[in-house]
Amino acid sequence: MSTSLRVTWATWVSQSAPTSNYFRKTGYLSVSNQSSHVKFAYLWFANPFPRTGANVISAKLTLRTRAISGSGTLNLGVDLATPYPVGIGLMNWNTRASAAGHKVSVTKSAPLAENAAWTFDVTEMMQAVGSGYGFNGFIISTTNTRDINIQGNMSAALDPVLEVEWTEAPLAPDQLAPSTGQACGTALPVLRWSFWDHAGATGMQSAQVQVAASEDGFGSPVWDSGSLPLTETQLDLASTSCPAPAVDTLRWWRVRNQDSAGLWSAWSDPVSWQWHPRLSVSLVQPEPEPVDVAGPELIVNGSFEDGLDGWSNGGGWQVNTPSPVDGAMKALRTGVGGALSQLVTLPHGAVSLTVTLRSWVDSGVTATVTVTPDVGSPTVVTLPTGSTWAPKVTVTAALSGATSALISIDGTGSTGSIRIDAVSARAVTTLAPSFTDPTPPIQWATSGDMPQARWRASVSVLEGSAWRVVAASGTVVSAETSWTPDVGLADAGTARIIVDVWDDRQREATPGTPIYSSVSGDFSFSPSDVIEIPRDIELTENRPLPSVMLSWTRSETPDRWDVYRDGKLLSRHDGLDWSTGGDSYQMVDKIAPNGEHTWTLYAIVNGVACKSQTITRTLRHSPTWLIDNEADERVCIVGDTDHDMTMPETVAEFSPIGGRRKVKVTTAQYGYEGTIDGDLVPVQGMPETETPQLWRERLLKWKADPGHALHLLIEDLSIPVQVTDISPRSLPGHPGSMFHFTIKWHQTGGWTFGSAS
C-alpha cells in the first residue's frame, strides 16, 4: 500500500523575531543558520497510515526551493519534530519544537533554478512513527548562513509532498548471512536473517527458505523447506534434508517470514554462498593425546624365590624348588585347600590392573584367578588344564576409583594339583597430555588443498574456574608452524594451548564455523627424574644494591637454564652463558624486591627439564630503585616513604529511575601508577661507581628517551614501568652534589589480574 500526501500545515520561526508567528502569512518557508538570525521551518501531514502502525517499505519527502544565485554548497536537513508546546498555528521562536534525533541531509550546489526539487529519504523516521512514535511533523534546518526559501502550502503543484509505501505484513527479510558468495567452511551452513514487523500481530510464527542453483532459479529450487515453525531467524541447513552442494559450487537462497496473524512477508532478495573445506590443523608438540603407562611391579615375591613371603596362604599351598620335570620354582597345591592371595596397593588414578602368571593345572581341577578391587566388581578368569605348563594367562581388571585390589588363586577338585609361577601385576595409569620444557615450543601441522597463510597461538592458565591468557602471538602472516611463548609455565598448573590457522581463501564466517581452523589442548608441566639436577645452590646478597647472585654446580652443561622467581620466569639462557668454569655456574638477579622470595632453577636437555631445585630467602633493602636491567644501570631514591601509588579504574555510574541504588560498570582496569618524590644522596656501602651525580645523569638520560623500559623496585614489588615528568633540583646547601626529584610512573606489564594483553 502507498500514500502520497500534500503538506497539511506549514510555518517557520525566526530567532531575530522570537514572538512573531508566520503561519499562513507567507507563501514560503525560510530557513537559515546565520548567527542571531537562525530560522527553522515546520511541516505537518495528516497521518499517512492507520494509527495501529505499519511496516514502512519506503518513505520520501520532497521540497521545492525558490531560485538561489551565487555559488557554493547548499544544505537542507530534515528531522522529526518533538511535540509542539503550542499549536502549529501559534508557534514562534520562543514556543518552537525541537528535533527528535533522526536527521537526514541533502546537499546541492548553487546556483539553483526556481522550484528546484530536494528529495529526502525519511524511511527510518516514518518507521519510528509506524512503531509508535507520535507524529508531530518535520523540522527543516540548514547549516548555511544565507536564507533558503522553501515553497509552502500555497500551491498544490509546488507544496511539500510526503510519499510512503507501507504494509501491515512483515517486511521482507534482510541482513541475510551468508550472503557474499564467498567460501564457507561447511557445505550446509547456518542461515540467518531478520524479522521486522511493527504492525498488528508482531510475533514471528514461521519461515520458508528456498535454495536454488542460480539467482533466477527459484522457479525450480534445489530445495524448499516449506513452512517451518520458527520463532528465531536462524536455520541450520545441516539439520534439514537440503542436499549438500559440491565443493566450490555456488548456491543461492532466499527466505520469507510469517507473523503470528498468518501474514507472509515478501521474499528477501536472493543471496549466495559456496563452500570450500578449511585447513585441518593438529597439535604436534606438546603431544596432545593422553598416554597409558604401566606402572612398576606391584606383586611381592611373584616368582616364590622367598617361599610364600608376601602371600596369604588359605591352606594347602607350599613352594617346591626347581625339579628336572619342570625346571621352575613354583607354588603348589595338591588336593583340597584354600586360596593363595595377595593385596596390592594401586596408584592414584589407575584405570586398570593387569595380572599375568604361568600355570599348570591338572585335569579334573578347576582353577581360577580373581582380581577384586575395593571399589567395583571382581574379574574372574579360569586357568587352562593340561599335563604341562600352559602359555601365560593375562587378567585385565577395569578400575574406577579403586585404591587396592586382592589377587587370589583358588581351585576346586579333591585330586590333582595347581602349580603357579611368575605372577606379575602392574597398574595402568592414563597420563594427561604434558610438556617437559617449562617454556614449551608449540608446533602444529596443517593439511588441505591450500597453504597456511596466517596463524595465531595463545596460552592460557586456569585460575579458579576461568582461563586467563598469559601469552599470545597475535595474528602472524606466515607459513611457519611453530611458536615459543615468552612466559614460563613451570608453575602454571593446567595450561591451555590454542592454535588458529587461516588459508588464503576469501571466506565468510557462519555460526559455529569461523573463517579459520582451530586446535586446542590442555597440558601440565611434567619434568623428568632422569635429567641431572643442579646442586649446591647458594644465594648471596649484594647489599646495598637490590641484586642477588645465585650459584650452583652441575657435572654437565645443559642446553638451557631457566630461572623462576616466585613462580614467574625471571631469565632463560643458553647453558654456557652462566658458566664460571668447571662444573660451576652463576647468575645475577638485578631486580629482586624486598620480602621473602623463592628462586627455582631448571636444567633443560633436549627439551626436557629436570626436577625443580629451589632456594628461599628474605631480602631487605630500604630505598626505592629505578633500574634499566638491559643496560645494568640503576638509580637509588631515598626519602620516598609515602609511596604515592594507586591502581585506578574507569567506572561509569548510572542512576536508574526509581532505583534504590546506583549501578557502577567498570570499563577499564589499570596497573599501578603514581609519583616518586625523593632524594639522590650518598648511601653507605654503595660502590664508588654509584653516586648521586651519576644517578642524576641517568634520570635525565631517561627523561630524554620517552617510553624507556625500566623496572621499579618499591617495597615488595618489582614491576616494569615507564616514567614521565622527571623534575630535578639541587638540595639546599648541596648544589651539584645532592638532588631532589619528582617522577611520575605507570606500570607497563607484570599484571596481577586479567589477561596478558
C-alpha positions in Angstrom: 0.0 0.0 0.0 1.2 3.6 -0.6 0.1 7.0 0.4 1.0 10.4 -1.2 0.2 13.4 1.0 0.4 17.2 0.3 1.5 19.2 3.3 -1.4 20.0 5.6 0.1 22.8 7.7 3.4 24.7 7.5 5.1 27.5 9.3 8.6 28.9 10.1 10.1 30.7 13.1 13.0 33.3 13.4 15.4 33.9 16.2 15.6 37.6 15.4 11.8 37.8 15.8 11.2 35.5 18.7 7.5 36.3 19.2 6.5 36.6 15.6 4.2 33.9 14.1 4.3 33.4 10.3 1.6 30.7 10.0 -0.2 31.3 6.7 1.4 34.8 6.4 3.9 33.9 3.6 3.8 31.6 0.7 7.3 30.3 1.5 9.2 28.8 4.5 12.5 30.4 5.3 15.5 28.6 6.9 19.0 29.9 7.8 21.9 29.4 10.2 23.1 33.0 10.3 24.3 33.9 13.8 21.5 35.5 15.9 19.2 35.1 12.9 18.6 31.3 12.8 15.4 30.2 11.2 13.6 26.8 11.2 10.6 25.6 9.2 7.9 23.1 10.3 5.7 20.8 8.2 2.8 18.7 9.3 0.9 16.0 7.3 -2.2 14.1 8.0 -1.4 10.6 9.4 -0.1 8.7 6.4 -1.2 5.2 7.6 -3.5 3.7 10.2 -2.8 4.6 13.8 -2.4 0.9 14.6 1.0 1.2 12.9 2.7 0.0 9.7 5.8 -1.7 8.3 7.3 1.1 6.2 8.9 -0.1 3.0 10.0 3.3 1.8 9.2 7.0 2.5 10.4 10.2 0.9 9.8 13.9 1.4 10.1 16.2 -1.5 10.6 20.0 -1.1 11.0 22.7 -3.7 13.0 25.9 -3.2 13.0 29.4 -4.7 15.8 30.3 -7.0 19.2 30.7 -5.4 22.0 32.7 -7.1 25.7 32.7 -6.5 27.9 29.7 -5.8 28.8 27.3 -3.0 27.3 24.3 -1.3 23.8 24.4 -0.1 22.4 22.2 2.7 19.0 21.2 4.0 18.3 18.9 6.9 15.0 17.1 7.8 14.2 15.6 11.2 11.1 14.5 13.1 9.8 17.3 15.4 9.2 16.8 19.1 5.7 17.6 20.4 4.7 21.2 20.0 4.4 23.3 23.2 1.6 25.2 21.4 -0.4 24.5 18.3 1.4 24.9 15.0 -0.7 27.9 14.1 0.6 29.7 17.2 4.2 28.7 17.1 7.0 31.3 17.3 10.7 31.1 18.2 10.0 31.0 21.9 7.5 28.2 21.6 9.2 26.2 18.8 9.6 22.4 18.8 12.9 20.6 18.8 14.4 17.9 16.6 13.9 14.3 17.7 17.3 13.0 16.5 16.7 11.3 13.2 18.2 13.9 10.9 18.9 13.3 7.2 20.5 15.9 5.0 20.8 16.7 1.3 23.3 19.0 -0.3 23.3 20.8 -3.7 25.5 23.4 -5.4 24.4 27.0 -6.1 23.1 28.4 -8.3 19.7 26.7 -8.2 16.8 27.3 -10.6 13.3 28.2 -9.4 11.4 25.3 -7.8 14.4 23.0 -7.6 13.4 19.7 -6.0 15.0 18.3 -2.8 14.2 14.7 -2.0 14.9 13.2 1.4 14.8 9.5 2.4 12.7 9.6 5.6 12.0 5.8 5.8 13.7 5.5 9.2 11.7 8.4 10.6 8.4 7.1 9.3 9.1 3.6 10.6 9.6 5.2 14.0 6.2 6.7 13.6 4.8 3.4 12.4 6.3 1.8 15.5 4.5 4.1 17.9 6.4 7.4 18.0 3.9 10.3 18.0 3.9 12.1 14.6 4.5 15.8 15.1 5.6 16.6 11.6 9.0 17.6 10.4 11.5 20.3 11.3 13.6 21.8 8.4 17.0 23.3 9.1 20.2 24.3 7.3 23.9 24.8 8.0 24.1 27.7 5.5 24.2 31.3 6.7 22.2 32.6 3.7 18.4 32.3 3.6 17.0 29.3 1.8 13.3 29.8 0.9 11.1 26.7 0.5 7.7 26.7 -1.3 5.0 26.5 1.4 1.4 25.3 1.3 0.2 27.9 -1.2 0.3 25.9 -4.5 -0.7 22.2 -4.9 2.0 21.7 -7.6 4.8 23.1 -5.5 3.9 22.2 -2.0 6.0 19.7 0.1 4.9 16.1 -0.5 5.3 13.0 1.6 5.1 9.6 -0.1 5.0 6.5 2.0 4.9 2.8 0.9 3.8 0.6 3.7 2.3 -2.8 4.7 0.7 -4.5 7.7 2.5 -7.7 6.7 6.1 -8.3 7.9 8.8 -6.5 6.0 10.8 -8.6 3.5 13.8 -10.1 5.5 17.2 -8.5 5.1 20.6 -8.9 6.7 20.8 -12.4 5.2 24.0 -14.4 6.0 25.9 -16.0 4.4 25.4 -13.6 1.6 28.7 -12.7 -0.1 29.2 -15.7 -2.4 32.5 -16.3 -0.6 33.5 -19.7 0.8 32.0 -21.0 4.0 33.8 -23.7 6.0 30.8 -26.1 5.8 28.7 -27.3 2.9 25.4 -26.7 4.8 25.9 -23.5 6.9 23.6 -21.9 9.5 21.4 -19.4 7.7 20.4 -16.1 9.4 18.1 -13.3 8.5 16.0 -10.5 10.0 12.3 -10.2 11.1 10.7 -6.8 11.1 7.0 -6.4 11.9 5.7 -3.2 13.5 2.0 -3.5 12.8 -0.8 -5.8 14.1 0.4 -9.2 15.4 4.1 -8.6 15.6 5.3 -12.1 16.6 7.1 -14.5 14.2 5.3 -17.7 13.6 7.1 -19.4 10.7 9.5 -19.0 7.8 10.2 -20.5 4.4 13.6 -21.0 2.9 14.4 -21.8 -0.7 17.8 -22.8 -2.1 18.5 -22.6 -5.9 21.3 -23.3 -8.3 21.2 -19.8 -9.7 20.0 -16.3 -8.8 16.9 -16.7 -11.0 16.4 -20.4 -10.4 13.8 -20.2 -7.7 11.1 -21.4 -10.1 12.7 -24.9 -9.7 14.6 -24.7 -6.4 17.2 -27.3 -5.4 15.4 -27.4 -2.0 12.3 -25.8 -0.5 11.8 -26.0 3.3 8.1 -25.3 3.1 6.6 -23.6 6.0 8.8 -24.2 9.1 7.5 -23.4 12.6 10.3 -21.0 13.6 10.4 -18.2 16.2 14.0 -17.3 15.6 15.5 -16.1 12.4 18.0 -18.9 12.0 18.1 -22.3 10.3 20.9 -24.9 10.4 20.8 -26.4 7.0 22.7 -29.4 8.3 19.7 -30.4 10.3 17.4 -30.4 7.2 17.1 -32.5 4.1 18.8 -29.9 1.9 21.3 -31.6 -0.3 24.9 -30.5 0.2 26.5 -28.7 -2.8 29.8 -29.9 -4.3 33.0 -28.0 -3.4 33.2 -24.5 -4.9 29.6 -24.7 -6.2 27.6 -21.5 -5.7 24.2 -21.8 -4.1 21.6 -19.1 -3.9 19.0 -18.8 -1.1 16.1 -16.6 -0.1 13.6 -16.5 2.8 10.3 -15.1 3.8 8.7 -14.7 7.2 5.1 -15.2 8.5 3.8 -13.3 11.5 1.5 -14.6 14.2 -1.5 -13.3 12.3 -0.6 -15.6 9.4 0.6 -12.7 7.1 3.6 -13.6 4.9 6.3 -11.1 4.1 7.6 -10.7 0.6 10.6 -12.8 -0.3 14.0 -11.4 0.5 16.5 -10.6 -2.2 18.4 -13.7 -3.1 22.0 -14.1 -1.8 24.6 -16.7 -2.3 27.2 -18.9 -0.6 29.6 -21.6 -1.6 31.8 -23.9 0.4 35.4 -25.0 0.5 36.9 -27.1 3.2 39.1 -25.2 5.7 42.6 -26.4 6.6 42.8 -29.2 9.1 45.2 -28.4 11.9 46.6 -30.7 14.6 49.0 -30.2 17.5 52.3 -31.9 17.1 54.2 -30.5 20.2 53.3 -30.8 23.0 51.9 -34.3 22.3 48.1 -33.8 22.6 46.9 -37.3 23.3 46.7 -39.0 26.7 49.2 -41.8 27.2 48.5 -45.1 29.1 51.5 -46.0 31.2 52.1 -49.3 33.0 53.5 -48.7 36.5 56.1 -50.6 38.5 55.6 -54.2 39.7 53.0 -54.5 42.5 53.4 -58.1 43.4 55.9 -59.1 46.1 57.8 -62.3 45.6 55.9 -63.2 42.4 58.5 -66.0 41.5 58.3 -67.5 45.0 62.1 -67.3 45.4 61.4 -66.3 49.1 58.9 -69.1 49.7 55.4 -67.7 50.3 56.6 -64.4 51.8 54.2 -61.6 50.8 51.4 -64.1 50.2 48.4 -65.2 52.3 48.0 -69.0 52.3 44.5 -70.1 52.7 45.6 -73.6 53.2 47.5 -76.4 51.3 50.0 -74.2 49.4 53.7 -74.9 49.5 56.7 -74.0 47.4 58.7 -76.6 45.5 62.2 -76.0 44.3 63.0 -76.4 40.6 62.9 -80.0 39.6 64.1 -81.9 36.4 60.4 -82.3 35.5 59.5 -78.6 35.0 62.6 -76.7 35.9 60.7 -74.0 37.8 60.2 -72.7 41.3 56.5 -72.8 41.9 53.7 -72.6 44.3 52.0 -75.9 44.5 48.7 -77.1 46.0 47.6 -80.7 45.8 44.1 -81.8 46.7 41.7 -79.6 48.7 42.9 -76.3 50.2 42.3 -72.6 50.3 43.2 -69.6 48.1 46.7 -68.1 47.6 46.2 -64.3 47.7 48.0 -61.0 47.9 46.6 -57.5 48.4 48.2 -54.8 46.3 48.0 -51.0 46.7 47.0 -49.2 43.5 48.5 -45.8 42.4 46.2 -42.8 42.3 44.3 -42.6 39.0 44.8 -46.2 38.0 42.4 -47.2 35.2 43.2 -50.9 35.0 45.2 -53.7 36.6 46.9 -56.3 34.5 47.9 -59.6 36.2 49.9 -62.2 34.3 51.0 -65.7 35.5 52.1 -69.1 34.4 50.1 -72.1 35.4 49.9 -75.9 35.2 46.5 -77.3 36.3 45.9 -81.0 36.3 42.8 -82.4 34.6 39.9 -82.7 36.9 40.8 -79.5 38.8 39.1 -76.1 38.1 41.4 -73.3 39.0 40.7 -69.5 38.7 42.4 -66.2 39.1 40.2 -63.5 40.7 41.0 -59.7 40.9 38.8 -58.0 43.4 39.2 -54.2 43.7 38.0 -52.4 46.8 35.6 -50.4 44.5 33.8 -52.2 41.8 33.2 -55.8 40.7 35.6 -58.7 40.7 37.1 -60.1 37.5 37.5 -63.9 37.3 39.5 -65.9 34.7 39.6 -69.8 34.6 43.1 -71.2 34.1 43.7 -73.8 31.3 44.3 -77.5 32.3 46.8 -79.9 30.9 49.9 -82.1 31.5 52.5 -79.3 31.4 52.9 -75.6 31.7 50.3 -73.6 29.8 51.1 -70.3 28.0 51.0 -67.3 30.2 47.5 -66.1 31.2 46.6 -62.4 31.4 43.8 -61.0 33.5 42.8 -57.3 33.0 40.5 -55.7 35.5 39.0 -52.3 34.8 39.3 -49.9 37.7 37.3 -46.8 38.7 38.3 -45.1 41.9 39.9 -48.2 43.4 42.8 -47.8 45.8 43.6 -51.5 46.3 42.9 -54.9 44.8 43.0 -58.5 46.1 44.6 -61.0 43.7 43.7 -64.6 44.6 44.3 -68.1 43.0 42.0 -70.9 44.0 40.6 -74.2 42.7 38.1 -77.0 43.2 38.6 -80.7 43.0 39.7 -83.3 45.5 42.5 -84.7 43.4 45.1 -83.2 41.2 47.5 -80.2 41.6 47.7 -76.5 40.8 51.1 -75.1 40.0 51.6 -71.3 39.8 54.7 -69.4 38.8 55.9 -65.9 37.6 53.0 -63.9 39.0 53.1 -60.2 38.0 50.7 -57.3 38.4 51.0 -53.8 37.0 48.5 -50.9 37.2 47.9 -48.8 34.1 47.6 -45.1 34.6 46.4 -42.6 31.9 48.8 -39.6 31.9 47.2 -36.4 30.8 48.9 -34.6 27.9 52.0 -32.8 29.3 55.1 -30.8 28.3 58.6 -31.3 29.6 60.0 -27.9 28.7 58.9 -25.1 31.1 58.8 -22.8 28.2 57.4 -25.3 25.7 57.8 -24.8 22.0 54.4 -25.2 20.3 54.3 -26.9 16.9 51.4 -27.8 14.7 50.7 -29.4 11.3 48.1 -28.5 8.6 46.6 -30.4 5.8 44.3 -29.4 2.9 44.4 -28.2 -0.6 45.6 -24.7 0.2 48.7 -23.5 2.1 48.6 -21.8 5.5 48.5 -18.0 5.1 48.2 -16.8 8.7 48.3 -18.2 12.2 47.6 -17.2 15.8 48.6 -19.0 19.0 47.9 -18.4 22.7 48.5 -19.9 26.1 46.0 -19.6 29.0 46.2 -20.8 32.5 43.3 -22.0 34.7 42.7 -19.7 37.7 39.7 -20.9 39.7 37.1 -21.6 37.1 38.3 -19.1 34.5 41.0 -19.2 31.9 43.5 -16.2 31.8 45.6 -15.6 28.7 49.3 -15.4 29.7 50.9 -15.4 26.3 49.6 -14.6 22.8 51.4 -14.4 19.5 48.8 -12.1 17.8 47.9 -12.9 14.2 51.0 -13.6 12.2 51.1 -13.6 8.3 53.4 -16.6 7.8 53.6 -20.2 6.8 55.5 -21.0 10.0 54.1 -23.8 12.1 55.9 -23.2 15.4 56.0 -20.6 18.2 57.6 -20.4 21.6 55.7 -18.4 24.2 57.7 -15.8 26.2 56.4 -16.9 29.6 57.4 -19.7 31.9 54.8 -22.3 32.6 56.5 -24.5 35.2 54.2 -23.3 37.9 51.1 -22.7 35.7 49.2 -25.8 36.7 47.0 -26.6 33.8 47.8 -24.7 30.6 45.5 -24.5 27.5 47.2 -24.1 24.2 45.1 -22.8 21.2 46.3 -22.5 17.6 44.2 -20.9 14.9 45.2 -21.1 11.2 43.9 -19.4 8.0 44.3 -20.3 4.4 44.4 -17.5 1.7 40.8 -18.1 0.5 38.3 -15.3 0.9 35.8 -16.7 3.4 32.6 -15.8 5.3 32.0 -17.0 8.8 28.8 -18.6 9.9 27.7 -19.7 13.4 29.9 -22.5 14.6 32.2 -22.2 11.6 34.6 -19.3 11.7 36.9 -18.5 8.8 39.8 -20.2 10.5 40.5 -23.7 11.8 41.4 -24.3 15.4 43.0 -26.9 17.6 43.5 -26.8 21.4 44.7 -28.9 24.2 45.1 -28.8 27.9 48.6 -29.7 29.3 50.6 -29.8 32.5 54.3 -29.5 33.1 56.0 -32.8 33.7 59.7 -32.6 34.4 61.9 -35.7 34.3 63.6 -37.7 37.0 66.3 -38.7 34.6 67.8 -35.3 33.8 70.5 -34.4 36.3 69.5 -31.7 38.7 71.7 -28.7 39.7 73.3 -29.0 43.2 74.8 -26.9 45.9 72.5 -23.9 45.2 73.6 -20.8 47.1 72.3 -17.2 47.2 74.4 -14.2 48.0 73.0 -10.7 48.6 74.8 -7.7 47.1 73.8 -5.0 49.6 73.0 -2.2 49.4 72.3 -2.9 45.7 69.0 -4.7 45.1 70.6 -7.7 43.5 71.4 -11.2 44.5 73.7 -13.8 43.0 72.6 -17.4 42.5 75.4 -20.0 42.3 75.3 -23.8 41.8 77.0 -26.8 40.3 76.2 -29.4 37.7 78.5 -32.0 36.3 77.5 -31.4 32.6 76.4 -28.2 30.9 72.7 -28.4 29.8 71.2 -26.9 26.6 69.5 -24.2 28.6 68.9 -22.8 32.1 65.5 -21.4 33.3 65.3 -19.4 36.5 62.0 -18.5 38.1 61.3 -16.1 41.0 58.1 -16.7 42.9 56.6 -18.8 40.1 57.3 -16.4 37.3 60.0 -16.8 34.6 62.9 -14.5 35.5 65.5 -15.5 32.9 66.3 -18.2 30.3 69.8 -18.5 28.9 71.9 -21.0 27.0 73.7 -23.5 29.1 77.2 -21.9 28.7 76.1 -18.3 29.4 76.3 -18.7 33.1 79.3 -21.0 33.3 82.2 -19.8 35.6 84.4 -22.7 34.7 84.3 -26.4 35.5 81.0 -27.5 36.9 80.2 -24.1 38.5 77.5 -21.6 37.3 76.3 -18.1 38.4 73.5 -15.7 37.5 72.6 -12.3 39.0 69.0 -11.2 39.7 69.3 -7.4 39.4 65.7 -6.6 40.2 65.0 -8.5 43.4 62.5 -6.7 45.6 62.1 -6.7 49.3 60.4 -9.6 51.1 60.5 -13.4 51.1 61.2 -14.9 47.6 61.8 -18.4 46.2 64.1 -18.9 43.2 63.6 -22.1 41.2 66.2 -23.5 38.8 65.7 -25.9 35.9 68.3 -27.5 33.6 66.8 -28.3 30.2 68.4 -31.0 28.0 66.9 -31.9 24.6 63.7 -30.1 25.5 63.3 -32.0 28.8 63.6 -30.2 32.2 65.0 -31.7 35.4 63.1 -31.7 38.6 62.9 -28.2 40.1 65.5 -27.1 42.7 64.7 -24.1 44.9 66.2 -21.7 47.4 64.2 -19.2 49.6 65.5 -16.0 51.2 64.1 -12.8 52.7 65.6 -9.6 51.3 65.6 -6.2 52.9 66.8 -3.1 51.1 65.1 0.1 52.1 65.4 2.7 49.2 63.3 2.8 46.1 65.1 1.8 42.9 64.6 2.5 39.2 66.6 0.0 37.2 67.5 -0.4 33.5 68.1 -4.1 33.5 69.4 -4.4 30.0 72.0 -1.6 30.4 72.8 -2.6 34.0 72.1 1.0 35.2 70.2 1.9 38.3 69.1 4.9 40.4 68.7 4.9 44.2 66.0 7.2 45.6 65.7 7.7 49.4 63.0 9.5 51.4 60.1 8.3 49.2 58.3 6.9 52.3 54.7 7.8 51.4 54.7 5.8 48.1 52.0 7.8 46.3 50.7 5.0 44.1 47.2 3.7 43.1 45.7 1.1 40.8 42.9 3.1 39.1 39.8 2.0 37.2 37.4 3.6 34.8 33.9 3.3 36.2 30.6 4.5 34.7 27.9 5.3 37.1 24.2 5.0 36.4 21.2 6.1 38.5 18.1 4.1 37.3 14.8 5.9 37.6 13.1 4.7 40.7 16.0 2.7 41.7 17.3 2.4 45.3 21.0 2.1 44.4 23.4 3.2 41.8 24.8 0.9 39.1 28.5 1.0 38.6 30.1 -0.5 35.5 33.9 -1.0 35.4 35.0 -0.4 31.8 38.8 -0.5 32.3 41.3 -1.5 34.9 44.9 -0.4 35.1 48.1 -1.4 36.8 49.9 0.7 39.4 50.7 4.3 38.7 52.0 7.1 41.0 54.6 9.6 41.8 58.1 9.2 43.3 59.1 12.1 45.5 62.6 11.6 47.0 66.3 12.4 47.1 69.5 11.3 45.4 72.0 11.3 48.3 75.1 9.2 49.2 74.2 5.8 50.6 76.5 4.0 53.0 78.2 0.9 51.5 77.3 1.9 47.9 80.0 1.1 45.3 82.2 4.1 44.3 80.7 4.0 40.8 77.2 4.6 42.2 76.9 8.3 43.1 74.1 10.9 43.2 75.7 12.8 40.3 75.7 9.7 38.2 72.1 8.8 39.2 71.0 12.4 38.2 72.7 11.9 34.7 70.8 8.6 34.2 67.4 10.1 35.2 67.9 13.0 32.7 69.0 10.5 30.0 65.8 8.5 30.6 63.8 11.8 30.5 65.2 12.4 27.0 64.0 8.9 25.9 60.3 8.8 26.5 59.0 5.3 26.8 62.3 3.9 28.0 61.7 0.5 29.6 62.6 0.4 33.3 61.9 -1.7 36.4 60.7 -0.1 39.6 61.6 -1.7 43.0 59.3 -0.4 45.7 58.8 -2.4 48.9 57.9 -6.0 47.8 57.1 -5.0 44.2 59.3 -5.4 41.1 57.3 -4.1 38.2 58.1 -2.9 34.6 57.3 0.8 34.3 57.7 3.9 32.1 58.5 7.3 33.6 57.4 10.8 32.7 57.7 14.3 34.2 61.1 13.8 35.7 61.8 17.1 37.6 65.2 17.6 39.3 66.6 20.3 41.6 69.6 20.5 43.9 69.0 20.1 47.6 69.5 23.3 49.6 73.2 23.6 50.7 74.3 20.8 48.4 74.4 22.3 44.9 75.5 19.9 42.3 76.1 17.0 44.8 72.7 16.0 46.1 69.3 16.3 44.4 65.6 16.1 44.9 63.5 14.5 42.2 59.8 14.0 41.5 59.0 11.3 38.9 55.7 10.2 37.6 55.4 6.5 36.6 53.0 3.9 35.4 53.1 0.1 35.2 53.6 -1.5 31.7 53.4 -5.2 32.4 53.6 -7.9 35.0 49.9 -7.6 35.8 48.5 -9.4 38.8 45.0 -9.6 37.2 43.3 -10.0 33.8 44.9 -11.2 30.6 48.4 -10.7 29.3 47.2 -8.3 26.6 
